[in-house]
């Protein structure tokens, strides 16, 4: 059985974590309220996606689909 789906989950998790780091730095560097509002929303989305991806990875482990 191909485990590409696990690789894809890890790629998505890594990319989302990197996006979260960038957005947090951008939030610190922003110079107006509209940018801060946008980055705040993006940070919330990234955190939600990390939670979802982590949950899916844990589910795969329980289902013995994880390497």
C-alpha positions in Angstrom: 0.0 0.0 0.0 1.3 3.4 -0.9 1.9 5.8 2.0 2.0 8.9 -0.2 -1.0 10.2 1.8 1.2 10.2 4.9 3.9 12.1 3.1 1.3 14.6 1.9 0.0 15.1 5.4 3.5 15.8 6.6 4.2 18.2 3.7 1.0 20.1 4.5 1.8 20.2 8.2 5.3 21.5 7.6 4.1 24.1 5.2 1.4 25.2 7.5 3.8 25.5 10.4 6.1 27.6 8.2 3.2 29.8 7.2 2.3 30.3 10.9 5.8 31.4 11.6 5.8 33.9 8.7 2.4 35.3 9.7 3.5 35.8 13.3 6.6 37.6 12.2 4.5 39.7 9.8 2.1 40.5 12.5 5.0 42.0 14.6 6.3 43.9 11.5 2.9 45.2 10.4 2.3 48.9 10.5 -1.5 49.3 10.2 -4.7 47.8 11.6 -5.9 46.2 8.4 -2.6 44.2 8.0 -2.8 43.1 11.6 -6.4 42.0 11.2 -5.5 40.0 8.1 -2.5 38.3 9.8 -4.6 37.6 12.9 -7.1 35.8 10.8 -4.4 33.9 8.9 -2.8 32.9 12.2 -6.1 31.5 13.5 -6.5 29.6 10.2 -3.0 28.1 10.4 -3.5 27.1 14.0 -6.8 25.4 13.1 -5.2 23.6 10.1 -2.3 22.4 12.2 -4.8 21.0 14.7 -6.7 19.3 11.9 -3.6 17.8 10.3 -2.2 16.6 13.7 -5.6 15.0 14.4 -5.5 13.2 11.1 -2.0 12.0 11.6 -3.0 10.6 15.1 -6.0 8.9 13.5 -3.7 7.2 10.9 -1.5 6.0 13.7 -4.4 4.5 15.5 -5.6 2.9 12.3 -2.1 1.4 11.7 -1.8 3.5 8.4 1.3 5.4 9.6 4.9 4.5 9.0 
